[in-house]
Amino acid sequence: MIYAIIFLGIVLFALGVLVLLRKFQYDVVHRNFLALEDRYGGKIIRGGFAVRPRYVGEIEGNRFSVSISTEKNKQGSGRIYYLSFFMQKAADANFTIMSVDWLGKNVEAHRKKGQVKPIFQGKYQVEAAQKELFKKMDWPRMEEIVQQIHPFAYALVSSRGIVLERLSTNLARDTEFEQINPVINGMLKLGHLLQPTESSQ
């Protein structure tokens, strides 16, 4: 009986330590998000003791949020963290930019669709439902924007808004203002990547 109590005590202690470590980590993220609040207004939402904070604000009239999501690591133990960005900004075209590394084994399956274009020295690929869209895209500007927001897992650009996710190996570092602000500015540009037509010039 005594051994069972000792074992239970060790387990509870270990869980307590993990919760405290998670709280300290999210406290740092919360402080980092304060820089966004200072720069763009908005607010930080946090539901409890060791709950992941989320920033919600408005950038140039566009509703914007940064949150943290997580999933089980399929390649090994532990969990993978993502920084999830959302901007409620209507884009000129619907397309997706995906990291080749993030796609992994699925990269060839995507390329067989025939509506895929590699960019950024093959590190990313652009997919669109209509291949004709590729002829209208401003590819040099696309390369510039991708360089600005690199690295990221994917960016989904549509008339309903823009969603971008980044893998994070260090939440404290990856949520610093200097890391997040270029993503914000890049997402603003992602909505306007069609070459101007003669009628619009």
N, C-alpha and C positions, 0 to 999 in steps of 0.2 A: 504493500500500500504506500509506504513512504517513497519508494522509487517512482510510483505513478504520480505522486504529488510533486516530486522534484522535477520529473519530466514535464509535467503540465506547467510548472513555474518557469522552466527554461523556455518553453514554447511561447508562453504569454509575454515573457521578457523580450524575446526576439521579435515578436509581433509589435510590441510597444516601441522598440528601437526603430523598426521599419517605418512605423507610422510617424514617429518624430522626424526621421530623416526625410520622409516625403513632405512633411509640413515645412521643414527648413528649406527644402528645395523650392516648394511653391511660394514660400515667403519671398525668396529671391526673385522669382518670376513676377510676383505681385509688385515688388519695388521697381523692377524693370518696366512694367507696364505703366507705372506712374509717370515715366518720361513721355509716353504716348498721350497720357491724359493732359500733361502740361503743354504739349505741343499742339494737340488737336482737340482738346476738350474730351467729351464723352465720359465714360465711367468704367470702373473695374467691378465685375460681378464675381462674388465668391460666396459660396453657399455654406461653408462650414470650416471646421478645425483643420482638416488636411485635404480640403477640396481644391481642385485645380481652378485657378483664377481665369477669368475671361475678360478681354477688353472689348468694349462696344463704343463706337464713336461715329463721327461723320467726317469724311475727307472730300473737300471740294464739292460739297452737296451730295456725296454718295455715302450711304450707310456702309459701315465697315466694321469688321470684327476679327479678333485674333483669339483662338482658343487652342487647347491642347487635347489631342486624342491619343489613344494608345491601343495596341493590339499585341497578341502573343507573337513572339519571334518564331517563325516557322523554320528558321535555319539553326536554331539552338535554344538555349534556355533564356529566361528573362522576357522582357517586353520591349517593344519598339515604340518610341514616342514620335508623334508628328506635331508640327505647328500648322494649324489650319487657318487659312486666311479666307475671308469672304468679303467681296465688295459688290454692293447692289448697284451695278453700273451696266447699262445696256450696251453691248458691244456691236460693232458693225457687221460681224460675221461669227459663225459658230465653228469652233475648232478646238482641238485638244493638243497640248504639248506634253510629251511624256519622256521621262528619263529612260534611256536604254538600260542603265544599271538597275533601275527600279522595276522595269518590266521583266528583266531576267530571262527566263526560258520562254516567256510569252512574246518576245520581241519579233521572232520570225513569223508567228501567227498573225501579228498585227501588220507586218509588212506585206503579207500575201493578200491583204485586202485590196491593194492596188491604189489606195488613196492616202499614201503615206510619203512624207518627204523628210529625209534626214537633215538636220541642221546642227550648228555649233560643233563642227568637226565630228559629227556622228554621235555625239553624246546625248542628243535629244532627237525626237522625231515628232513631226506635226501630222495629225490625222484630221480629215474633214469628210463630212458626208458627201460633199460634192467636189469632185476632182477639179472642176472648172474654177473653183475658188482659188486654187494655187496660182493661177495665172493673174489674179487680181491682187495677190498679197504683196506687200512691201517687204521683201525678204531681207534686204540690208538692215532695215529698221527692226525687223524681228530678231536678227542676230544681236543687235545692240541691246535690245530689251532683255533677251535671254542671258546675255553676259552680265547684265545688271542684277538680275534676280537669281542667278545660279549660286548654289545648287538647289534644286527642288525635285520632288518626285513627279508631280504633274500639275498642269494648269488647265482648267476647263473654262473656256471662254464662250459665252453665249449671250443672247439678247436678254436673258433674265439676270445675268450677273456673272461674276468671275470667282472661281474657287481655285485656290492654290494650296498645295500641301508640301511641306518640307520635312524630311527626316531630321530628327534631332538626336545627337549623341551627348549633348550637354545643354540642358534647358536653361541653365543660368547664363551661359554665354550666348546661346542662340536667340534669347528673348531680349537682349540688349538693344537699345534704340538704334545704335549704329548698324545692327544686323537687320532689324525689321524695317526701318525707314526706306531703304532702297527697294524693298519688295513692294511697299505701298506705292511708291512713285512708279515702279515698273508696271504694277497692275493697272494703274490709271492709263498708261500708254497702250496696254494690251487690247483695250477696247477699240483702238483706232489703227488698224493695220492694213486697211485696204488702200491701194494706190488711188489718188484722186483721179476722177474721170474728167474728161474735157469739159463737161457741163458744169462740174463743181469747181473748176479752176477760175 
